[in-house]
């Protein structure tokens, strides 16, 4: 696509009010926001934002219009007919945009197929935990919450947990209670790899101060924090167990001081 053609397309788009285009389109098709949302595979709230002008139409929205037979040339530039025919020639800018959207959609469909495959295969049980480890897959365009982030949680020898505080966005589907009930930590070490928690990942922790037998928890001993699986020794205290097939553990006697800082919830996706 030539630079001149691209600049001409941009100039045409500057004069278009997308909210007006959407309203005219719904009137032409005889659809309300809810019906249009269903046909495009989007939420009614998103369509409402497009129609009010508070949010610009997304690539997915444009691709959906194209599949409905709507002329993207008309929608983006105001030129031509609203509905296309087989003989309509696409504007070069529109053709390029559709190619970009198609490529993105292929990646999304591949991810969906991967997720469906994992669901059909069934959940995987964490070794000796009595619990299922939740590892939801990322969802495209989902809402997020800003959660407190701490520097270091050891999956290895306990290390000092940084008091530095910042926030990191986390998909809302992980947050089952109040956002302030959670924090995110950066794992350092390889002692929890058998539980699916490798070195370098971000993990979501829900604040708790109650030790639970078999649970993976952040435990603080003498000012140092580590992520381990807790095992109760009836009448004798606790074991802080490595989950790396080595059988190693740190024993805590009845008189030894320790504090639980939280329960492991999930390894966060890389784009969280």
HELIX and SHEET records of a PDB file:
HELIX    1   1 UNK A    3  UNK A   14  1                                  12    
HELIX    2   2 UNK A   18  UNK A   29  1                                  12    
HELIX    3   3 UNK A   33  UNK A   40  1                                   8    
HELIX    4   4 UNK A   44  UNK A   52  1                                   9    
HELIX    5   5 UNK A   59  UNK A   67  1                                   9    
HELIX    6   6 UNK A   72  UNK A   77  1                                   6    
HELIX    7   7 UNK A   92  UNK A  121  1                                  30    
HELIX    8   8 UNK A  172  UNK A  174  5                                   3    
HELIX    9   9 UNK A  179  UNK A  181  5                                   3    
HELIX   10  10 UNK A  193  UNK A  195  5                                   3    
SHEET    1   A 8 UNK A 159  UNK A 160  0                                        
SHEET    2   A 8 UNK A 224  UNK A 233 -1                                        
SHEET    3   A 8 UNK A 216  UNK A 221 -1                                        
SHEET    4   A 8 UNK A 259  UNK A 267 -1                                        
SHEET    5   A 8 UNK A 202  UNK A 207 -1                                        
SHEET    6   A 8 UNK A 182  UNK A 188 -1                                        
SHEET    7   A 8 UNK A 144  UNK A 154  1                                        
SHEET    8   A 8 UNK A 166  UNK A 171 -1                                        
SHEET    1   B 4 UNK A 159  UNK A 160  0                                        
SHEET    2   B 4 UNK A 224  UNK A 233 -1                                        
SHEET    3   B 4 UNK A 237  UNK A 241 -1                                        
SHEET    4   B 4 UNK A 249  UNK A 252 -1                                        
END                                                                             
